[in-house]
Amino acid sequence: MKTTRRLFTALSAAALAFGMTAPANAADLEAIKNSGTLRVGMMVDFPPFGILDASGQPGGYDADVAKALADYLDVTVQIVPVTGPNRIPYLLSGQVDVLVASLGITAERAERVDFSTPYAGIAIGVYGATDVAVTEAADLSGVTIAVARASTQDTGVTAVAPADAQIRRFDDDASAVQALMSRQVQTIGLSNVVFSQISGVAGGRFDKKFDLSSQLQGIAVSPDSDALLAEINSFVTHSRTDGTFDALYQTWLGEPLPDFVKNAE
């Protein structure tokens, strides 16, 4: 018996290593409510969505969303730290009930997990000094703009900027941000995640001008967790309309929940 168990464990580990998984463990809503605990997989190394606070406890936007979801289900939340590579395996193997883990909604992932309606999104946009009059791509005419070389924002800015826009490419986001902070450039192509990290120390000197691209994020459950997914979708709809997500997004990212999230189906 012990030999069989060890063999099964080894085969399971090998299957995960090579991208093969056993049948997914559907999460049962009634069982979660009976247990009184919702186990939520969350990344804790992706600020401001997931962090460890000064006392070593999970924090960030995703943590607050997970707590709000547990309150909505009238259960206690148990946050289980996950990583980018292991978050879906943790879900499919039943180690967590749901993922609130900055998981972008893609067609490939949707073949493995079921997504809720979007609760967040990462946007690539153009930001700049508040006194720079830019509201659309055409307004970048004659304007200096910093980007990290060969990044998504570099591609996005290059595609829409007028021919006379002065695109200045830097080795990374940190160098581009430094150029903005020191007024070497007037604007910058940046993700809202990175901008949230600098807006708090910039004293309101910069704001978003317009979006370039975006990716929606969903709460994920194992396939066939239909009752749980329906409750999560009700929670997301409620929180998108009553201002809950707006307030949390403002706290952690310095802006309301983006329109492309609010209007997503």
VMD Tcl script that draws the C-alpha trace (Angstrom):
set ca {
  {0.00 0.00 0.00}
  {2.78 2.44 0.92}
  {4.62 1.60 -2.30}
  {1.49 2.24 -4.34}
  {0.93 5.55 -2.58}
  {4.52 6.65 -3.18}
  {4.23 5.68 -6.85}
  {1.00 7.66 -7.24}
  {2.59 10.70 -5.61}
  {5.62 10.48 -7.89}
  {3.47 10.11 -11.00}
  {1.31 13.06 -9.97}
  {4.38 15.25 -9.47}
  {5.75 14.20 -12.84}
  {2.45 14.95 -14.53}
  {2.44 18.47 -13.13}
  {6.03 18.99 -14.16}
  {5.23 18.11 -17.75}
  {2.02 20.11 -17.92}
  {-0.31 17.11 -17.50}
  {-2.97 17.25 -14.82}
  {-5.39 14.85 -13.26}
  {-9.09 15.69 -13.65}
  {-9.81 19.02 -11.98}
  {-11.42 19.02 -8.55}
  {-14.62 21.03 -8.81}
  {-15.24 23.27 -5.80}
  {-18.61 22.75 -4.13}
  {-20.29 25.93 -2.86}
  {-22.30 24.09 -0.21}
  {-19.19 22.34 1.09}
  {-17.37 25.68 1.36}
  {-20.26 27.18 3.31}
  {-20.48 24.14 5.57}
  {-16.76 24.32 6.28}
  {-17.01 28.03 6.96}
  {-13.76 28.72 5.07}
  {-12.94 29.87 1.55}
  {-9.41 28.94 0.50}
  {-8.11 31.60 -1.87}
  {-4.92 31.27 -3.89}
  {-3.18 34.64 -4.17}
  {0.19 35.90 -5.35}
  {2.00 37.90 -2.67}
  {4.85 39.19 -4.83}
  {2.93 41.33 -7.33}
  {2.34 44.76 -5.77}
  {-0.04 46.44 -5.46}
  {-2.31 43.47 -6.25}
  {-0.57 41.09 -3.87}
  {1.94 41.88 -1.15}
  {3.07 40.82 2.30}
  {2.50 43.62 4.78}
  {4.81 44.69 7.60}
  {3.52 41.87 9.80}
  {4.01 39.26 7.08}
  {0.30 38.98 6.26}
  {-1.10 39.00 2.71}
  {-2.28 42.42 1.59}
  {-3.02 44.39 -1.55}
  {-5.96 44.74 -3.90}
  {-6.39 40.99 -4.43}
  {-6.32 40.33 -0.68}
  {-9.05 42.90 -0.08}
  {-11.13 41.44 -2.92}
  {-10.68 37.94 -1.44}
  {-11.82 39.18 1.98}
  {-14.84 40.93 0.44}
  {-15.76 37.75 -1.45}
  {-15.57 35.68 1.73}
  {-17.78 38.22 3.51}
  {-20.26 38.00 0.62}
  {-20.35 34.20 1.01}
  {-20.55 34.58 4.81}
  {-17.42 32.51 5.42}
  {-13.88 33.13 6.66}
  {-11.09 33.65 4.15}
  {-7.89 31.60 4.17}
  {-5.34 33.11 1.80}
  {-2.88 30.60 0.38}
  {0.22 32.15 -1.25}
  {0.79 30.92 -4.80}
  {3.20 31.77 -7.59}
  {2.61 32.54 -11.24}
  {3.57 29.02 -12.41}
  {1.77 27.03 -9.69}
  {-1.45 29.00 -9.21}
  {-3.53 27.04 -11.75}
  {-2.15 23.63 -10.61}
  {-3.04 24.58 -7.02}
  {-6.60 25.29 -8.13}
  {-7.04 22.19 -10.30}
  {-5.62 19.90 -7.61}
  {-8.09 21.22 -5.03}
  {-5.50 22.88 -2.78}
  {-7.48 26.12 -3.08}
  {-11.14 26.77 -3.90}
  {-10.62 29.88 -6.02}
  {-7.86 32.07 -7.41}
  {-7.84 35.78 -6.81}
  {-4.34 35.94 -8.20}
  {-3.98 38.65 -10.86}
  {-4.84 36.04 -13.47}
  {-5.32 37.57 -16.91}
  {-8.24 36.17 -18.88}
  {-6.90 34.44 -21.99}
  {-8.35 31.85 -24.35}
  {-5.59 29.37 -23.43}
  {-6.27 29.65 -19.69}
  {-10.03 29.47 -20.26}
  {-9.51 25.95 -21.58}
  {-8.27 24.91 -18.13}
  {-10.24 27.05 -15.66}
  {-13.52 28.94 -15.55}
  {-13.31 32.71 -15.14}
  {-15.66 35.11 -13.45}
  {-16.63 38.36 -15.06}
  {-13.62 40.72 -14.69}
  {-12.87 42.18 -11.29}
  {-9.68 44.07 -12.26}
  {-7.45 44.88 -15.17}
  {-3.94 45.91 -16.05}
  {-3.79 48.86 -18.42}
  {-0.88 50.18 -20.44}
  {-1.32 53.91 -20.84}
  {0.30 57.26 -21.33}
  {0.92 59.26 -18.16}
  {2.47 62.65 -17.68}
  {2.73 65.89 -15.76}
  {-0.67 67.34 -14.92}
  {0.16 70.56 -16.80}
  {0.81 68.69 -20.07}
  {-2.30 68.91 -22.26}
  {-2.50 65.39 -23.68}
  {-5.78 63.46 -23.86}
  {-5.29 61.35 -27.00}
  {-2.53 60.04 -29.25}
  {-2.68 63.03 -31.62}
  {-1.77 65.31 -28.71}
  {1.66 63.68 -28.50}
  {2.71 65.76 -31.50}
  {5.96 67.46 -30.49}
  {5.81 65.94 -27.01}
  {8.61 63.94 -25.39}
  {7.60 60.49 -24.15}
  {9.68 57.87 -22.32}
  {9.25 54.11 -22.70}
  {11.15 51.00 -21.71}
  {12.81 49.71 -24.85}
  {11.06 46.78 -26.59}
  {8.27 46.73 -23.99}
  {4.52 46.49 -24.56}
  {4.28 50.22 -23.96}
  {7.07 50.87 -26.51}
  {5.08 48.92 -29.10}
  {1.85 50.69 -28.19}
  {3.29 54.21 -28.19}
  {5.17 53.65 -31.44}
  {1.99 52.45 -33.14}
  {-0.10 55.52 -32.31}
  {2.32 58.43 -31.83}
  {2.50 61.14 -34.51}
  {5.67 61.23 -36.58}
  {6.98 64.28 -34.70}
  {6.52 62.81 -31.23}
  {9.87 62.45 -29.49}
  {10.00 58.86 -28.24}
  {12.91 58.29 -25.88}
  {13.70 54.67 -25.14}
  {15.31 53.55 -21.89}
  {16.64 50.20 -20.71}
  {13.82 49.62 -18.21}
  {10.77 51.16 -16.55}
  {12.84 52.49 -13.65}
  {15.04 54.55 -15.97}
  {12.02 55.82 -17.90}
  {10.28 56.81 -14.67}
  {13.40 58.65 -13.51}
  {13.38 60.64 -16.74}
  {9.77 61.62 -16.10}
  {10.38 62.53 -12.46}
  {13.35 64.71 -13.38}
  {11.40 66.44 -16.20}
  {13.65 65.10 -18.94}
  {10.43 64.04 -20.66}
  {6.86 65.28 -20.46}
  {5.07 61.93 -20.65}
  {5.68 58.20 -20.28}
  {4.23 54.92 -21.53}
  {3.63 52.78 -18.47}
  {1.37 50.17 -16.88}
  {-1.06 51.31 -14.20}
  {0.64 48.84 -11.84}
  {3.99 50.63 -12.09}
  {2.35 54.06 -12.05}
  {0.61 53.22 -8.77}
  {4.03 52.68 -7.22}
  {5.23 56.17 -8.11}
  {2.05 58.21 -7.80}
  {2.11 58.07 -4.02}
  {5.52 59.75 -3.83}
  {4.98 62.14 -6.72}
  {2.69 64.48 -4.83}
  {-0.02 64.56 -7.49}
  {2.35 65.85 -10.16}
  {1.32 63.24 -12.73}
  {-1.90 61.74 -14.07}
  {-3.16 59.36 -16.74}
  {-3.64 60.85 -20.20}
  {-5.13 57.91 -22.11}
  {-5.02 54.09 -22.36}
  {-3.08 52.17 -25.00}
  {-4.08 48.57 -24.25}
  {-5.49 46.47 -21.46}
  {-5.87 42.96 -20.09}
  {-8.81 41.86 -17.97}
  {-8.34 39.77 -14.83}
  {-10.85 37.26 -13.51}
  {-11.43 35.19 -10.42}
  {-10.83 31.58 -11.44}
  {-12.51 28.35 -10.36}
  {-12.07 24.75 -11.45}
  {-14.33 23.55 -14.27}
  {-17.82 22.42 -13.22}
  {-17.82 24.63 -10.11}
  {-21.01 26.15 -11.47}
  {-22.79 27.13 -8.25}
  {-19.64 28.74 -6.83}
  {-18.97 30.61 -10.08}
  {-22.54 31.94 -10.14}
  {-22.11 33.33 -6.62}
  {-18.75 34.86 -7.52}
  {-20.28 36.53 -10.59}
  {-23.04 37.96 -8.40}
  {-20.39 39.28 -6.02}
  {-18.38 40.85 -8.85}
  {-21.45 42.51 -10.38}
  {-22.50 43.85 -6.99}
  {-19.02 45.14 -6.17}
  {-18.53 46.77 -9.58}
  {-21.80 48.70 -9.24}
  {-21.88 49.64 -5.55}
  {-18.43 51.26 -5.55}
  {-16.59 48.56 -3.59}
  {-14.07 47.86 -6.34}
  {-13.74 51.58 -7.11}
  {-12.74 52.25 -3.51}
  {-10.28 49.34 -3.36}
  {-8.74 50.28 -6.72}
  {-8.36 53.88 -5.54}
  {-6.65 52.68 -2.36}
  {-4.15 50.41 -4.07}
  {-3.71 51.85 -7.58}
  {-4.58 55.50 -7.08}
  {-7.48 55.55 -9.57}
  {-11.03 54.19 -9.85}
  {-11.69 50.81 -11.40}
  {-11.03 51.37 -15.13}
  {-14.00 51.70 -17.47}
  {-12.75 48.79 -19.58}
  {-13.27 46.59 -16.49}
  {-16.61 48.09 -15.46}
  {-18.02 47.64 -18.96}
  {-16.67 44.14 -19.61}
  {-19.07 41.24 -19.96}
}
mol new
graphics top color blue
foreach p $ca { graphics top sphere $p radius 0.5 }
foreach p [lrange $ca 0 end-1] q [lrange $ca 1 end] { graphics top cylinder $p $q radius 0.2 }
display resetview
